[in-house]
Amino acid sequence: MTGPLPPAARFAAAVEGIDPPVVVGFSGGADSVALLALAAEAGLDPVAVHVDHGLRAGSDADAGAATAIAARLGVRGIVVAVDVAAGSNLEARARAARYEALEAVRVAEGASAVLTGHTMDDQAETVVLNLLRGSGSAGLAGMAARRGALARPLLDLRRSETVEICLRLGIEPLADPMNRDPAFRRVRVRRELLPALDDVAERDVVPVLARQARVLRLESAFLDRLAAEAASTLASGDGGLSAGGLAAVEPVVARRVIRSWLGPPPPSEAEVERVLAVARGEARATEIAGGRRVGRSRGRLAVHGPDAPGR
């Protein structure tokens, strides 16, 4: 390979303000190979971290192959094994374990950020998946380019571009068979639903969905700021909220105030609406997730139960 990789300028803009060293989540697939190569070329002194979930036979061999690819790029590789038990919601639990492992390495290495190789195609898939789950604007905004120490600098790159980078580097990326398993909803969205949408729209819908996500993320961030300002005004000082004040706030903002106030586990839309009804005086109290109860007393909303903010 001679000369800089074609998307180097876009990558440099995406990682502006991130200092070396960085941790790169490295599966050995095309997206993560492209990410690692770009991070190394940009002088970010990356450490390639391969998280072995142990979910299928031969995953240890993939770990060795991934570190070998990292070595070809002149980057130190680390393998971290995590334990993800079989069961429901496997994808979400594996993802949570992976991010936890990457963050632990970031802290241990004194790195400024964790970089992951999510592309524009991944963003489009995420938007569609969240739509199918019935998510609101925050979910339809997809993945943030940055969140705390996590950065996704390839969100403006297509998956086909990462494959081209691998070809330019002369590296054959690893292929995860789980990415072809229709048992996973994301795989079906990628292989069946998005092509069908392309056909109906008579265009490539990935950039459309990614653009929608960017617009909604800006709007969602604006509403979050309004909700934070409202919550500061409504706070009673003992963890509760002014019931009358909350009832007077625009509902779209009030719903965000309630979600932020209640914290995890996140309340459902129906639970948020019931809390609003309590604030308006239409009910005395309501039960919500996590064994908690929201009640109104002397013009104040309070939460009773485990780790309740207004107990």
N, C-alpha and C positions, 0 to 999 in steps of 0.2 A: 504494500500500500504506500502511495506517495500523496502528499498534500493532505490538508485537513478533511475530515469527513463532511459530506455535503450539508447536514443540518447543524454544523458547529455554531453558526451565528444565532440560530433560534435557541439552541441549547444554552449558549452563554447568557442570553437574555433571561431564560427561565431560571437559571441558578444565580442570578445577580444577587449579591449580598450574602451568599453562602460561602463560608471560609473552609479551607481544608483543615483537617481531613474530614472525609464523609464516609458513612457506611452505605453500601449499595446492596439492596436485597437482590440476591443473585440465584435464580433458578437454573441458569444455563440455557434458558430459552432465548429466542431471537430478541425479544424486547429487552431482557436484562443484559444480554451481551452488548447490544447497542448502547444501552445506558452506561455500562461499565467502561466501554471504549470512549464514549464521549466525556465521561467524568475524568478519566485518566488524561485525555487530550487537553481538557480544560484546566489541568493542574490542580484538581481537587484532592489529590492523594487518596484515592478511594481504597476501602477495604471491602472485598467481596464476601458477603455472608450468605451462605447457602443454608436454608432451614430445612432439615429433614423431618417431615411430619410422620414418617414411618407408616404411611397409610397403605402401602402396597409393596409387594416383594420387589427387590431390586432397587429400592430407593437409596440404599447405601452406595450402590454402584454409580448412581446418578450424582451423588454427592462428590465422589472422587472425580468423575468426569467434569463436573462443574469447576472444581478447584483447578483442574488441569487447564481448562479454558481460561480461567482467570490468570494463571501463570503465563500462558501464551501472550496475554495482554500486559504482562509485567506487573500484575497486581496480586497482592497477598490474599489468599482465600482462607476463610474460616467456615467450618461446618458446625452447626448447632442442631442437636437432636431435640425434638419436643415430643411430648406424649399427648396424642389426640385420640381419645377413645371413640370407638364406633358408636353410632347412634344418630339421633335426629339433628338437623341443622348442622351437619358436618362441615359444610363450607364456611359458615360463620365462625364456628369454633376453631377451625384450622387457621382462618385468617387472624383471629384474635391472638392465637398462640404465636403466629408468625410475627406479628407486629410487636408483641411483648418481647420476643427473642431479639428482634432487631434493635429495639430500644435499649435492651440490656447491654448489647454489644456497643452501641453508640456511647453509652455512659462509661463503660469500661475502657473504651478506646479514646475517650475525650474528644469524640467527633462532634461537629457542629450540627449535623443533620443526618437523617435517614432518607435515602433516595430510593424510590421504587419506579419500575418501568411501565407504569400504566400509560397506554396510548389513547389517542382520540377514539379508536375503536372500542377500547375498554370503557371509555366514558359513555359512549352511546349505549353500550350494553347495560351499563349501570342505570342510566336514565330509564330504559325500557323495563328493566327488572323492578325499579322502584315504582314505575307507573303500574305494573301488574300487582304490586303489593298495596296499591292505594295510597302511596305517599303524597304528602303535600308539597308545597313549593321547595322546601328544604331538600327533600329527597329527589325531586325532579331537577334540582340544581346539580346533581351528580357529585363527583369527587372534587374537593378543593385542590388547587395547585399546591397550596401550602397550608399546613395546619400544625402549629407549634413547630416541633423539630422535624416533622415529616414533610417531604417535598416530592412532587410528581412532575419532573421537568419534561416528560415526553408527551404531555397531554395535547400538544399541538402537532405531534407526529402520527402518521398512520402506521398501522402494523406492517404494511408492505414496505415502508421505509426502513423499518428495523431489519427486515429480511434482507433488503438491499445492502445495508451496512455490513451485515454478516458476510454476504457474498464478497463485498469489497475487501473485507478483512481476511477472507479465505478461511473462515471459521464455520464449521457445521454445528448449529446450535442443537441442544437437546430437545427432544419432543416428548412431552408429558402425555401419556395415554389418557389421563383423566380429562385432558382438554378435548377429547373426542367422545367422552362418555355421555350419552344423552340422559343418563340418570340425573345429571346436574342441570338445573334450569338455565344457568348461564350458557352452557353449551348449546342448548336448544335455541336460545335467543340468537346466539352467534350463527348457528348453522341453518336454522329454519326461519325464525321470525324476521330478522333483519333483511335477509334476501327477499322475503315475501314483501316487506315494506318497500324495498328498492323497486320491486316489480310494479307494485300498485302506484307508487309515486313517480315512476319512470325517471328516477334519479337516484344518486347515492345519498342515502338519508343520514349517514354517519356525521358529516359536517353540519347538517341541519340540526340534529339532536345535540351535538356538542355546542353549537352556537346558542341553542335554546338554554342549555345548562348554564352557560356563561351569563346570559341575561338574567335568568332566575336567581343565580347565585348573588349577583349584584343587588337585585331587589330584596332577596332574603336577608342579606347583610344589612341593608337599610332598615328593614323591619326589625331586625335583631337590635339595632341601635336604639330605635324608638322604644322597643320593649324594655331594654335595660334602663333607659331614662325613666320610663313609667314605673318600673319596679322599684327604683330608688325612691321615687316620690311616694309610692304606696306602702313601702315597708313600715311596719309598726315598731321596729326596734327590738322586738323579741322573737323574730322569725315569722311573724304573721303578716297579713296584708289587710289594708283597708278594704272592706267589702264594698261599700258605696263607691269608693274611688275606682275600684276595679270594674264595677258595673258600668261606670260612666265612660270608661276608656273604649275607643273603637274596638269592636270585637276581634278584628284581625290581629291587633296588637295585644289585646287582653289574653288571647289564646296562647301567644308566645310567652307572656308574663307567667301564665299558669304553668306551662311546660318547664320553664326555667326554674320557677319556684319549687315545684314538686321534685325535680331532679329524677334520678333513676330509682326504680325502673320507670321508663318513659310512659306517661299516661296515654291511653288511647284517645281518639277523637271524641268518643262518647263520654269518657271520663272528664275530659276538659269541658265539654258542654254541661255536664252535671255540676261541675265546680262553679261555672258561670251562673247556673241557676241558683246555687246557694248564695253567691255574691249578690244576686238580684233580689234575694229574699223569697224565691219561689220554692225553696226547700230548706230545711234546717241543717241537713248534713248529707253526705254521700260517701260511699265506700269506693276506694280506688285501689289500684294494683299495689302489691307489697304489703298487704294487710293493714293499710292505712285508712284513715277516715278524715275527711275535711268537713269541718263544722263552722258555723257562724255564731258568734256571741259578742254582744255589745259593739256591733258594727265592725267586727274584726274576724277575718278568716284565719283558722288555725288548723294544722294537721296533727293528728294524733296517731301514734303507731311507731314502728321501728324507724329510728333515725329521721324522724319527722322534723322539717325545718321550722314549723310553727307550733311545736308542742309545748 
